[in-house]
Amino acid sequence: MSMEIYDTNAWVGSWPFAPVGHVDVAALRQHWRAAGVTGGLVSSLDALWLLDPTAVNAELIKATQRLAGIDPLPILNLLDPAWAEQLAALLRTKAVKAVRLAPGYGGWKLNDQRAVAAASEIVAQGRQVVLTARLVDERHEHPSVKVKPVAVKTIARWIEKVPTMTPLVQGLGRWEIEELAKTTDRFLTDLSFMEWMDTVGVISQKVDPGRIVFGSLTPLHGLAAHVNKITQSPATMARRRALAAGNARKFLSA
């Protein structure tokens, strides 16, 4: 079955607590191809923990320039006093279609006014916002590092404060997604923290399938298992194609 698969949740770089990681974009691309993934958004694990991730973001953007179908997803850390200048530089870069916010890993809170200001500016410049609510199940984290996931209520209030934004929220489990869906329909989600016999069917009961995108969380998760959620779903071919790539394409071109 031929199908474009666009991964919205892929990473390069090293993870400090386990021997996993794609050394660079070329290695990720090879890994993708082996599983039938044609491209996607890429963030850097090395930028995740930095107060000022500018240099790592720049390296990522440069590495993706000549690779068709692979788009950089730089990370902004609002704890840095110069975050506004850093964001302005990212938004001047045509290759940047979206910006990732990862408050738990950057050391700041989503209920900070800066989170509203940053998101407002990103969408005002015609780009999209990707929120990382969780990367690793907190029950399995390294004992010396406990990063709490962003609370659903906090996410809902943040979305409400930026009425022009429909963010892609990644890292929520089924019950968290259902809780968020009771509050707002102004968000997209991937399925990286959900695993059921028919994951697509289960989540589609609570979230419009047009707001579900493919995300693998590679290399922290196994890529093939996430691909199977789409390719082996009993959903119609049209819906599977939308979830595999179509919805993400619409999100990034909106």
C-alpha positions in Angstrom: 0.0 0.0 0.0 1.5 3.3 -1.1 0.9 6.1 1.3 2.7 9.3 2.2 3.6 9.4 5.9 4.6 12.7 7.4 6.0 12.5 10.9 5.3 15.5 13.1 7.2 14.3 16.2 10.7 13.2 15.3 14.0 14.1 16.9 17.7 14.1 16.2 20.6 14.4 18.7 21.3 12.5 21.9 19.1 11.7 24.9 21.1 12.1 28.1 19.4 9.2 30.0 19.5 6.4 27.5 21.7 5.3 24.5 19.2 6.3 21.9 19.2 9.0 19.2 19.7 9.7 15.5 23.1 11.3 15.1 21.9 13.7 12.4 19.1 14.3 10.0 20.6 11.9 7.4 20.5 9.1 10.0 16.9 10.0 10.8 16.0 10.0 7.1 17.4 6.5 6.6 15.4 5.3 9.7 12.3 6.9 8.3 12.7 5.4 4.9 13.1 1.9 6.4 9.7 2.3 8.0 8.0 3.9 5.0 8.0 7.4 6.4 8.5 10.0 3.7 9.4 13.1 5.7 8.3 15.3 8.6 9.1 17.9 11.2 12.4 17.5 13.1 13.4 18.9 16.4 16.7 18.6 18.3 17.1 16.8 21.6 20.3 18.8 22.1 18.3 22.0 22.0 15.6 20.8 24.4 17.6 21.5 27.6 19.4 24.7 26.6 18.6 28.1 27.9 19.6 29.5 24.5 19.1 26.9 21.8 19.9 29.4 19.0 23.1 27.6 17.7 21.6 24.2 17.8 18.4 25.4 16.0 20.6 27.1 13.3 22.5 23.9 12.8 19.2 21.9 12.4 17.8 24.4 9.9 21.0 24.3 7.9 21.0 20.5 7.9 17.4 20.3 6.5 17.8 22.9 3.8 18.6 20.5 1.0 16.4 17.6 2.1 13.0 17.7 0.4 10.1 16.8 2.7 12.1 17.4 5.9 11.2 20.5 7.9 13.0 22.0 10.9 11.0 22.4 14.1 13.2 24.7 16.3 12.6 25.0 20.0 12.1 28.2 21.9 13.0 28.5 25.5 11.1 31.4 27.1 13.3 31.3 30.2 16.0 33.1 28.2 15.8 36.9 28.6 16.4 37.2 24.8 13.7 34.8 23.8 11.8 37.5 21.8 14.9 38.3 19.7 15.5 34.6 19.2 11.9 34.1 18.1 12.1 37.0 15.7 15.1 35.5 14.0 13.4 32.1 13.7 10.3 33.7 12.1 12.5 35.5 9.6 13.6 32.1 8.3 11.4 30.9 5.6 12.1 27.2 6.2 10.6 27.5 9.7 6.9 26.5 9.4 6.3 26.0 13.1 8.0 26.5 16.5 8.1 24.0 19.3 7.5 25.0 22.9 8.6 22.5 25.6 8.0 24.2 28.9 8.7 21.2 31.2 12.2 20.7 29.7 13.1 24.4 29.4 12.3 25.1 33.0 9.4 27.5 32.4 5.6 27.3 32.9 2.9 27.4 30.3 0.8 29.7 32.4 3.5 32.4 32.1 2.4 35.5 30.2 5.4 34.9 27.9 3.8 31.7 26.6 0.8 33.8 25.4 3.0 36.5 23.9 5.2 34.0 22.1 2.3 31.9 20.7 0.5 35.1 19.6 3.5 36.3 17.7 4.1 32.9 16.0 0.6 32.7 14.6 0.6 36.4 13.7 3.6 35.7 11.5 1.7 32.9 9.7 3.5 30.0 11.5 2.2 27.2 13.7 2.8 26.3 17.4 3.7 22.8 18.5 3.5 22.2 22.3 5.4 19.3 23.9 3.4 18.4 27.0 5.4 15.3 27.6 8.3 13.4 26.1 8.8 10.5 28.4 6.3 8.8 30.7 7.2 10.4 34.0 7.0 7.0 35.7 9.9 5.9 33.6 12.2 8.9 33.9 15.6 8.9 35.3 15.3 9.1 39.2 17.3 12.4 39.3 15.1 14.2 36.8 11.3 14.4 37.1 9.7 16.5 34.5 6.0 16.8 35.1 3.7 16.9 32.0 1.9 20.1 31.3 -1.6 19.9 33.0 -4.6 19.8 30.6 -6.3 22.6 32.5 -3.2 24.8 31.9 -3.1 23.9 28.2 -6.8 24.8 27.9 -6.4 28.2 29.5 -3.4 28.9 27.3 -5.3 28.1 24.1 -8.2 30.2 25.3 -5.9 33.2 25.7 -4.6 33.0 22.1 -7.8 32.9 20.1 -6.0 32.9 16.7 -4.1 29.7 17.6 -4.8 26.1 17.0 -1.7 24.3 18.3 -0.5 20.8 17.8 -0.3 19.3 21.3 1.9 16.3 21.7 2.5 14.0 24.6 -0.9 13.6 26.0 -2.5 10.2 26.8 -6.0 9.1 26.0 -7.7 10.4 29.1 -5.9 13.7 28.9 -6.9 14.1 25.3 -10.5 13.4 26.2 -10.3 15.9 29.0 -8.9 18.6 26.7 -11.5 17.9 24.1 -14.3 18.6 26.6 -12.9 22.1 26.9 -11.9 23.1 23.4 -11.8 21.7 19.8 -9.0 24.2 18.9 -6.1 21.8 19.0 -4.5 18.9 17.0 -3.0 15.8 18.5 -0.8 12.9 17.5 -1.1 9.3 18.8 2.4 8.9 20.2 1.2 8.2 23.8 -1.8 6.1 22.9 -1.8 2.3 22.1 -5.0 0.4 21.6 -6.2 -2.3 19.2 -7.7 0.4 17.1 -6.0 3.6 18.3 -7.4 5.7 15.5 -10.9 4.5 16.1 -10.7 5.1 19.9 -9.4 8.6 19.7 -11.7 9.5 16.8 -14.6 9.1 19.1 -13.5 12.1 21.0 -11.4 14.2 18.6 -12.4 15.0 15.0 -10.2 12.8 12.7 -9.3 16.0 10.8 -7.4 17.1 13.9 -5.3 13.9 14.3 -1.8 13.8 12.8 0.9 11.1 12.6 3.7 11.5 15.2 6.2 8.8 16.2 8.4 10.3 18.9 11.3 8.6 17.3 13.9 7.7 18.7 12.3 7.6 22.1 9.6 5.4 20.8 9.7 2.6 18.2 8.8 4.0 14.8 7.3 0.9 13.2 4.7 0.5 15.9 3.4 4.0 15.3 3.3 3.5 11.5 1.2 0.4 12.1 -1.4 2.5 14.0 -2.2 4.2 10.6 -1.4 1.5 8.0 -3.2 -1.3 9.9 -6.2 0.8 11.0 -9.6 -0.4 9.9 -10.4 3.2 8.9 -11.1 4.0 5.3 -8.2 4.7 3.0 -9.1 8.3 2.7 -9.0 8.7 6.5 -5.7 6.9 6.8 -4.1 9.1 4.2 -5.4 12.2 6.0 -4.0 11.0 9.3 -0.7 9.9 7.7 0.1 13.2 6.0 -2.9 15.2 4.8 -3.9 16.7 8.1 -0.3 17.7 8.9 0.1 19.3 5.5 -3.1 21.4 6.0 -1.9 22.4 9.5 1.5 23.6 8.2 0.0 25.5 5.2 -2.9 27.2 7.1 
